[in-house]
Amino acid sequence: MPTVTLIMIDGLRPDAIEMADTPHIYALIQSGASTLTAQSVMPSITLPCHTSIFHSIPPARHGITTNTWSPMARPLPGIVEQSKSAGKTAAFFYSWEPLRDISRPENLILSYFRLRDPYDLGSDDPILKAVLEFRERDYADFIFLYFGSTDIAGHKFGWMADGYLRQVEHVDRLLGQYLAQLDDNDAILLQSDHGGHDRSHGSDLPEDMTVPWMVVGNNIRANYTIQSPVSLLDTAPTLARLLNIDPHPAWEGHCIEEIFVSEKIV
């Protein structure tokens, strides 16, 4: 059975893809539909961004404006809960612990977190190992795979500095290992949550707000540049289409329909 994987490369700027040696990201661009001008949300900070990605609503609606989680005043299901209600399974692999709060309890079949040092540039390596081992022995309809070391490098060296670009290359190599074990029918949605400038992010500067967003799969146009605007709010509805489930009616984003070759399978 096919798996849909959301791959997050935290803090990846689109121009870093061009300046670093990233053959595996380029392979996704060539084999799928992509844009290098997708837009983040304000504040362009990791937890607010991920909450918007998974729930298709802006921070003004979900209320999370820092990296400290708080319950929504008006809760609504995200892509994980919507998948569970449709009988789908989901598994998370991540190296930043606050991400445990982007789905509610009892909706995942597996949640793997590991981080020994918040400044460890090798923090993504055990995450990759865990997801590869999982895929050898088990199955989930939806996998969330989070690479956070690019963001660590941005804060440590500065966005677009040599150390940051070298870390982008390292994550690209990890991505290649994951892509190598995918089945032919699997789908990938790869994106970032925000960019960065100097050694920070969170502002409305283009360097912080502009992110890559790309999709690869059997029913996805190849080597196609997306023409319509894309925001973080569009990820969950597009994932719902890839999973062949209904989006939640309260989501504010929309599925990027132009990336698909044919109509939705009912």
Secondary structure as UniProt FT lines:
FT   STRAND          4..9
FT   TURN            10..11
FT   HELIX           14..19
FT   HELIX           23..31
FT   STRAND          33..39
FT   HELIX           46..55
FT   HELIX           59..62
FT   HELIX           79..85
FT   TURN            86..87
FT   STRAND          90..94
FT   HELIX           97..102
FT   TURN            105..106
FT   STRAND          110..113
FT   TURN            118..119
FT   TURN            121..123
FT   HELIX           124..137
FT   STRAND          142..147
FT   HELIX           149..157
FT   TURN            159..160
FT   HELIX           162..180
FT   TURN            184..185
FT   STRAND          187..191
FT   TURN            198..199
FT   HELIX           206..209
FT   STRAND          210..216
FT   TURN            218..219
FT   TURN            222..223
FT   STRAND          224..225
FT   HELIX           232..234
FT   HELIX           235..243
FT   TURN            249..250
FT   HELIX           257..259
//
